[in-house]
Structure formats: structure tokens, C-alpha cells
Amino acid sequence: MQSPTKLAGMFLPLTEYLGNHLGRPVQFVTSSSFTSFMEKVAQRKYDIIYLNPMLYSQSRPYGYRVIAKVASEPFTGILVVRKAGPIQTLSADSLPNGLRIGFPDPGAFAATVLVRGYLDSIGINVDRQMQVQYFGSQDSAILALYNGLVDIIGTWRPSLRSMPASVRADLQIIAETPPQPQMPIAVRDDLPPEDVRRLYLALTGLAKTEQGQSIVRRMGFKRGFEFAADEEYLEVGQ
């Protein structure tokens, strides 16, 4: 989603919190891309995974099951433009020729998959009508828009919210996709049941304390985590 350094700043407080509740160390690990991340998921390298709904549906055959999800605003993709840029509204009939659109990664569910689907639903064929660029992370896509490298981007609200106020002041949301199930946290099926129970209680109780609320804010969310059922994700990405 973001650079490894920024992700570490977001998630290290959470891993320390979870380690305290489990009574054992919890290590933060990330990968260089969605593809390499999912390769490690397929190899069952991770005990606990936090990932988008589409990638979670792909992780299920490797023995991962959801235990909680983000309790926040609806999980959606957003289309963002510069306030002084060449586009202010989206219409298949009035789309400027050669419009440049940026995405973080082909596997980014909210920012890329949902946004592409939304544009298709209003009659805009992204690959035929736009110049597509991928920037590797949510932050890179947002900064590319801010610096005029593209005219419009797909992203999601937590990443936009995490940017400096000076960047946000020049940008505006012009469209939002229909919602999907929120970002899940899943565990590998060989984790001891007592560890899974403690993880669930720690996650769902996170926002009930001042320390937990601080952790939630570091992650860019408005609330903590809540119960999630596996059935919510069965049709995601189909």
C-alpha cells in the first residue's frame, strides 16, 4: 500500500500491542509488491496476514481464515484529481483525449480493481481511452497526481487521509466506487486456538483504550477492528 518505511510506522505499534496480548513477539514483515506478498502467502510464510478483500479470497486455498476486519468507513476506491487540473467530472461523453490515469498496482483492490470496474460501468474503457501508469504504492500514485505526472488517480481514503495537509489541499475526490467488505486480518490454520482467541480479543478491543485509539490513528483508520465472517468474502473478486 505504502512504502516499507511508512508501513512500519503504521504497523509496528500494532504488532507490539498484539505481542503483549499474546505473550510472545509479533514481527512486522512486508514485501516489495502484491505479487511477491502473495507468493509468500502461497508458501504459508506468514502466521497473520492483513490484506485487501480480493487477495484474502485468493489466500483461502492456502489455509488462511479471517478473524476480524477493519471497523471503519465503507471499503471503496476513490477517483482523485487536482483542483486546478484538466478534469473535474467524469463522463464517457466528455472525457478529454489522452487523459493520464495513475494506479498504485494492478493488484490493489480498491484503488485499481474497483476503480477500473466503476469506470467501465459508466462507459469509460480505461485501456482504450486513457494512458495508464502504475506507481508501485498508494503514496506514489497520490504524489504523482500532486506533481502533475497524471491527471487522475485511483486510490482509497485512508491513503489520501495520510498525506500531508499541503498535498490534500490541492486534491479533490470526484467519484467513489460501490463498497466491498472491509480489509480483513486472517490467520494461518495451524495457529494454536488460544493464540487465535487472544488475537481476536486484542484486535476487537483495540479502540477501547487510549493506547489503542492512538494505534488506530497511526494506521489511518477512524475505528479499530470488528468481527468478520468468512462468508462475507466468498464472492469478492468474482
N, C-alpha and C positions, 0 to 999 in steps of 0.2 A: 504493500500500500504506500508506504513512505520509505525513505532511506533507512538503512540499518541503524544509524545513529539516532534518528528520530524515533524509530520503533522501540529501541532500547529505552529511551527516555520515557516513552509511554507505558511500557510493559514491565520494566524492572520493579517498580513499586508493587505491581500486582503479583509478580512471582514471589517477591519477598513475603507479601501478605499470605499467599497460599502456602508457602513453605512453613510459615509459623503455625498455620492451622493443621498442616499435615504432620508436623514434627520431623520433616526431612527436607533437604534442599530441593528447590524447583529452579531449573535453569532456563533462561530465555534463549531461544535459538530461532534464527530466521534463515532464509535462503535468498539467492540473488534474483530469483524470478518465480512466477507462478508455476512454471514448468518444473524447475528443479525442486520446488517445495512439494509438488505432487508426486514427484519421483520418490522422495523420501517418505511421503505418506504411504505410497505403494509398498515400500520396503519396511513399513511399520517402525520407522526410526523414532517417531515421536510418541510420547505417552499421552500428551494432551495437545489438542490442536484447536486453534482459533482461525477460522477461515470463512469465506463467503458461502452463501447457501448452495450455489451451484457446485463448488468444489467439495462441499460436505457431501452432497449426493453422490459424487464420484468417489469419496473416501469410504463409503459404507461397505463395498465389497472387500475392503482390506481390514475390516473388523473394528471400525470406529462407530460409536454411538453417541448422539447428542445428549448432554445432561442439562444444558442451560443455554439461554440466548440473551443477547443484549436487550435490555428493557429501556427502549429509547423511542425516538420518533420512528415512523414507518421506514422500512428499508427500501429506498428508492434511488434511482440515478437522477442526476440533475444536469441540465444543459446551461452552461455559464458563458457569458460574453463580456467584453469590455463595455463600460457605459458609453464610451466615445467611439466604439467600434462600428464596423460596417453593417452589423445586423442587430436588430432589436426585437424582432418577432420571427417566428418560424412558420413558413407556408411553402408548400410544394410549388405553388404558382409564382411566388415572388422571391425564390431563393437566388441570391447573387451567383453569377458564374464563377467557378474556381474557388468557392469558399473552402478555407482550410480548417479542418477539424482535428483536434488532438484528443487522444485517449492515453491512459496510463499503460495498459497492457491488454492484449486480446482476451486474457482470462479474467479480467476484472469484471465481476458480475454486474454490479450496479453501474459503474462508470462506462463500461463498454457494451456488455451484452444487453442490458436493459435499455440503455440509451439507443443503441442500434435498432432494437426491436421497436422502440417508441417512434423513432424517425421513420421506419418502414411503415408503421401503422398510419402515419399521416401523409404517406405518399412520397417520402424522400428516400431514394436509394443512395446510401452513403457512398458506396464504392464507385458508383457511376456519376454522381452529381457533386462529389466533394473530393478534395485532396486530403487523404488520411495520413496522419502521423502518430506514431506511438512513442511515448517518452519514458517508459520504464516504471514510473511511480505516479501516484496522485499528485504529490507536491510538484514534481517536474512538469506535469501537464498544466497545472494551475499557473506556475511561473512562466511557462511558455506562452500562455494566453496573456498574462500580465505584461510580458515583454514584447508582445506583438508578433510572435512567431506563428501563431494560428489565430483564427477569427472566432472560434467557438470550441469548447471542450465538453467532454463528458466527465463527470466526477461524482462525488457524493458529499452530503452535507458535513459530516464530521471532518473531512479533509479541508474543505473550504473554511470551516469554522476555525481550524487550527492555524491558518495562515495569519501573518501579521496584519494588524488593522489597516496599515497603509496599502497593502495589497488588496484586501477585501473592499476597501473604499472605492476602488476603480472597477470592480466587477459586479455583475448582477446575474441572478438566476432568471432565465426566460422560459423554462419548461421543466417539468418533473414527470418521471415515469410512474405507472401504477406500482403499488407496493408489492413486495415479496416478503416471505418470512425473514426475520432478522438474523444477523450474524450469530452463528452458533459456536459454542465450545463443546467439543466432543472428546471422548476418552477411548483409548485402546481397550479391547475387550478382555485383556488379561490383567488389567489393573485390579488390585485387591478390592473387593466390595467396600471394605471400610474406608479405603482411600477415596473411592468414588463418592461415598456418602459425605465424607468430610469436605471434599471439593465442592460438592453441590451446596452444602450448607454455607461454606465460606463465600461462594460466588453470590448466592441469593441473599446473603446477609450483608454484602459489601457496603451498600449505600445506607445502612442503618447506623453507621458510626461516622464521626467527623473524619477519622483517618480514611475510611472507605470512600467517603464523598470526595476527598482530595484525590484519591487514586482514580476515581471515575472521571474527574475533571481532567486529569493528566492524559487519559485515554481519549478525550474529546467527546465523551458522551454526556447526556443530561441525567441519566439514571444509571443503575448498576446492571444486574443480571436477574433473570427470572426463569421459571420452569419452562422447558421446551420439550415437546413430544416429537419423536422420530417421524410420526405420520405427517407432520407439517411440511416436511422436506421431500416427500416421495415423488412429487410431480415437478419439483423445481428443475429448470433447465431442459424439460422435455418439450 
